[in-house]
Amino acid sequence: MVPPGVREQIAPNWHYMHLHDHVLPALLQAGVTQAQLDTMLVDNPRRHFSPAKPSRHGTRRSRPERVQAVPSDLVAEATDRPLASVGLP
């Protein structure tokens, strides 16, 4: 439980729809593609929360799927800019 007034100080714009109302449109406007958003919001959680496939050697988890590398210029660009620069309130 968060003490009264703390959430308002550290996250004044927070509400249940903040991600969909503000963050995702700002990311799209900043150049993130819909396919990249789908990977972050659909594919990665599905892979993470899916039951592990049994391996040939018993109950151990199978080797994780290879994750497609993000181009280094995209990573550099994303890490060089503060979130405020992509228009988040």
Secondary structure, DSSP 8 states (H G I E B T S, - for coil): ---TTHHHHH-TT--TTHIIIIIHHHHHHTT--HHHHHIIIIIHHHHHHS---EETTEEEE----------HHHHHHHHHS-GGGGT--
